[in-house]
């Protein structure tokens, strides 16, 4: 989850509680990836009943995470879309104990969903056709100060924003592409004669060629 540098941080505990509900996370992710949908469409896709889906949509809308598109059909179905934005959260040192619990839950859900997506990619990559060759992957190590890491993150967000554009400006052949960035301080080296920390051994990407500093 993005932390706060330079932009207003989300501090409303009620909004965070609304966002941390797992079904709402699934609804928001689907609207983000696949565009506007009705509660009935979302219910079928996620295995819910329309009443539950409508309730979750209203709760997400209450805090500005989704909104109605305004494109009512002859049957007066309500279409919903995800509200785009760069959501920021206070750094951990400024979070209350309750907010930390909520942020830990949000992060846990996000990491679990990402693992499921990565496993899907490993299983289904052959079905992606030419896109199976378009899988950049990088694991790296840098020596940075906290300020430099914050600057690095803002440059990454700016790069993402460069490639975000409305549908009418999106070229033919484009498709949704998921991006993830995770950067954190490495574990300290163990003291002499101390047991090594229980951390996974370094490994390399299996798609293309990678090393510890360069992207494939």
C-alpha positions as CSV (number, residue, x, y, z in Angstrom):
1,X,0.0,0.0,0.0
2,X,1.3,3.4,-0.9
3,X,2.5,5.6,1.9
4,X,2.0,9.2,2.2
5,X,4.8,11.3,0.6
6,X,3.6,14.6,-1.0
7,X,-0.1,13.8,-1.1
8,X,-3.0,13.7,1.4
9,X,-3.1,10.4,3.4
10,X,-6.2,8.4,4.1
11,X,-6.8,8.5,7.8
12,X,-10.5,7.7,8.1
13,X,-10.8,4.5,10.0
14,X,-14.3,3.9,8.8
15,X,-13.2,4.1,5.2
16,X,-10.3,1.7,5.9
17,X,-12.7,-0.7,7.5
18,X,-14.9,-0.5,4.5
19,X,-12.0,-1.1,2.2
20,X,-10.5,-4.0,4.2
21,X,-13.6,-6.2,3.7
22,X,-12.4,-9.1,1.5
23,X,-15.4,-9.2,-0.8
24,X,-15.2,-5.4,-1.4
25,X,-11.5,-5.8,-2.3
26,X,-12.6,-8.4,-4.9
27,X,-15.3,-6.1,-6.3
28,X,-13.0,-3.2,-6.5
29,X,-10.3,-5.3,-8.2
30,X,-12.8,-6.6,-10.8
31,X,-14.1,-3.1,-11.6
32,X,-10.6,-1.8,-12.0
33,X,-9.5,-4.6,-14.3
34,X,-12.7,-5.2,-16.3
35,X,-14.5,-1.9,-16.2
36,X,-18.0,-0.9,-15.2
37,X,-20.5,-3.6,-14.1
38,X,-23.9,-4.0,-12.5
39,X,-24.4,-5.8,-9.1
40,X,-25.8,-8.7,-11.0
41,X,-22.7,-9.0,-13.2
42,X,-20.4,-8.8,-10.2
43,X,-22.5,-11.3,-8.3
44,X,-22.2,-13.9,-11.1
45,X,-18.5,-13.3,-11.4
46,X,-17.7,-13.6,-7.7
47,X,-20.3,-16.2,-6.7
48,X,-22.4,-13.8,-4.5
49,X,-26.1,-12.9,-4.5
50,X,-27.1,-9.6,-5.9
51,X,-28.3,-8.3,-2.5
52,X,-24.8,-8.8,-1.0
53,X,-23.1,-7.3,-4.0
54,X,-25.4,-4.2,-4.0
55,X,-24.7,-3.7,-0.3
56,X,-20.9,-3.9,-0.8
57,X,-21.1,-1.5,-3.7
58,X,-23.1,1.1,-1.6
59,X,-20.5,0.8,1.2
60,X,-17.6,1.4,-1.3
61,X,-19.5,4.3,-2.8
62,X,-20.1,5.9,0.6
63,X,-16.3,6.3,0.9
64,X,-15.6,7.3,-2.6
65,X,-14.0,4.0,-3.9
66,X,-16.7,3.4,-6.6
67,X,-19.3,5.5,-8.2
68,X,-22.3,5.1,-10.5
69,X,-21.5,5.6,-14.2
70,X,-24.8,7.4,-14.9
71,X,-25.4,5.1,-17.9
72,X,-28.7,3.6,-16.8
73,X,-30.1,0.9,-19.1
74,X,-33.8,0.5,-20.1
75,X,-34.2,-1.9,-17.2
76,X,-32.8,0.8,-14.9
77,X,-29.8,-1.3,-13.8
78,X,-27.2,0.6,-11.9
79,X,-23.7,0.5,-13.4
80,X,-20.7,1.0,-11.2
81,X,-17.1,1.8,-11.9
82,X,-14.0,2.1,-9.7
83,X,-12.9,5.6,-8.9
84,X,-9.3,6.0,-10.0
85,X,-6.8,7.6,-7.7
86,X,-3.5,7.4,-5.9
87,X,-4.5,6.4,-2.4
88,X,-1.9,7.2,0.2
89,X,-1.7,6.0,3.8
90,X,0.2,7.4,6.8
91,X,3.6,5.9,7.5
92,X,3.5,3.1,10.1
93,X,5.1,5.4,12.7
94,X,2.0,7.6,12.5
95,X,-0.6,4.9,12.5
96,X,-2.7,4.2,15.6
97,X,-2.8,0.6,16.8
98,X,-6.3,0.2,15.2
99,X,-5.1,1.6,11.9
100,X,-2.0,-0.7,12.0
101,X,-4.3,-3.7,12.4
102,X,-6.4,-2.5,9.4
103,X,-3.3,-1.8,7.3
104,X,-1.9,-5.3,8.1
105,X,-5.2,-6.9,7.0
106,X,-5.2,-4.9,3.8
107,X,-1.6,-5.8,3.0
108,X,-2.2,-9.5,3.9
109,X,-5.2,-9.6,1.4
110,X,-3.1,-7.8,-1.3
111,X,-0.2,-10.2,-1.0
112,X,-2.4,-13.2,-1.0
113,X,-4.2,-12.0,-4.1
114,X,-0.9,-11.3,-5.8
115,X,0.3,-14.8,-5.0
116,X,-2.8,-16.3,-6.5
117,X,-2.3,-14.2,-9.7
118,X,1.3,-15.2,-10.0
119,X,0.4,-18.9,-9.7
120,X,-2.3,-18.4,-12.4
121,X,0.3,-16.8,-14.6
122,X,2.7,-19.7,-14.1
123,X,-0.1,-22.2,-15.0
124,X,-1.7,-20.3,-17.9
125,X,1.3,-18.6,-19.5
126,X,1.1,-20.8,-22.6
127,X,-2.4,-19.6,-23.2
128,X,-1.3,-15.9,-23.4
129,X,0.2,-16.3,-26.9
130,X,2.7,-13.5,-27.7
131,X,2.0,-11.9,-24.4
132,X,3.8,-14.8,-22.7
133,X,7.0,-13.3,-24.0
134,X,6.1,-9.9,-22.6
135,X,6.7,-10.7,-18.9
136,X,9.4,-8.3,-17.5
137,X,10.7,-9.4,-14.1
138,X,13.4,-7.9,-12.0
139,X,14.8,-8.5,-8.5
140,X,17.4,-6.0,-7.4
141,X,19.4,-4.6,-4.5
142,X,20.2,-0.9,-4.1
143,X,21.9,1.1,-1.2
144,X,19.6,4.0,-0.5
145,X,18.7,6.5,2.1
146,X,15.1,6.8,3.3
147,X,14.8,10.0,1.3
148,X,16.2,8.4,-1.8
149,X,13.8,5.4,-1.5
150,X,10.8,7.9,-1.2
151,X,12.1,9.7,-4.3
152,X,12.5,6.4,-6.2
153,X,8.9,5.5,-5.3
154,X,7.5,8.8,-6.6
155,X,9.4,8.4,-9.8
156,X,7.8,5.0,-10.2
157,X,4.3,6.4,-9.6
158,X,5.1,9.2,-12.2
159,X,6.1,6.5,-14.7
160,X,2.8,4.6,-14.2
161,X,0.9,7.9,-14.6
162,X,2.6,8.5,-17.9
163,X,1.0,5.4,-19.4
164,X,-2.5,5.9,-17.9
165,X,-4.8,7.2,-20.6
166,X,-8.5,7.3,-21.4
167,X,-10.0,4.5,-23.5
168,X,-10.2,6.7,-26.6
169,X,-6.4,7.3,-26.5
170,X,-5.5,3.7,-25.9
171,X,-3.9,2.0,-29.0
172,X,-5.3,-1.2,-30.6
173,X,-3.9,-4.3,-29.0
174,X,-3.5,-2.9,-25.6
175,X,-4.8,-4.9,-22.6
176,X,-4.8,-4.4,-18.8
177,X,-1.3,-5.1,-17.4
178,X,-0.8,-5.6,-13.7
179,X,2.2,-3.9,-12.1
180,X,3.6,-4.4,-8.6
181,X,6.4,-2.7,-6.7
182,X,7.7,-3.9,-3.3
183,X,10.8,-2.3,-1.8
184,X,12.0,-2.8,1.8
185,X,15.2,-2.8,3.9
186,X,17.2,-6.0,3.7
187,X,17.7,-8.0,7.0
188,X,20.8,-7.0,8.9
189,X,23.7,-9.2,8.6
190,X,23.9,-11.7,11.6
191,X,26.6,-11.1,14.2
192,X,29.6,-13.4,14.0
193,X,28.7,-17.0,15.2
194,X,25.0,-16.1,15.4
195,X,22.5,-18.3,13.6
196,X,21.4,-16.9,10.2
197,X,17.9,-15.3,10.1
198,X,15.1,-17.4,8.8
199,X,14.8,-15.7,5.4
200,X,14.4,-17.2,1.9
201,X,17.6,-17.7,-0.1
202,X,18.1,-15.3,-3.1
203,X,16.8,-16.6,-6.4
204,X,16.4,-15.4,-9.9
205,X,13.5,-14.9,-12.3
206,X,12.6,-17.9,-14.5
207,X,11.2,-15.8,-17.4
208,X,14.0,-14.3,-19.6
209,X,17.3,-13.6,-17.9
210,X,17.7,-11.6,-14.8
211,X,20.3,-10.8,-12.3
212,X,20.2,-9.0,-9.0
213,X,20.4,-5.5,-10.5
214,X,18.8,-5.6,-14.0
215,X,15.3,-6.2,-15.3
216,X,14.8,-8.8,-18.0
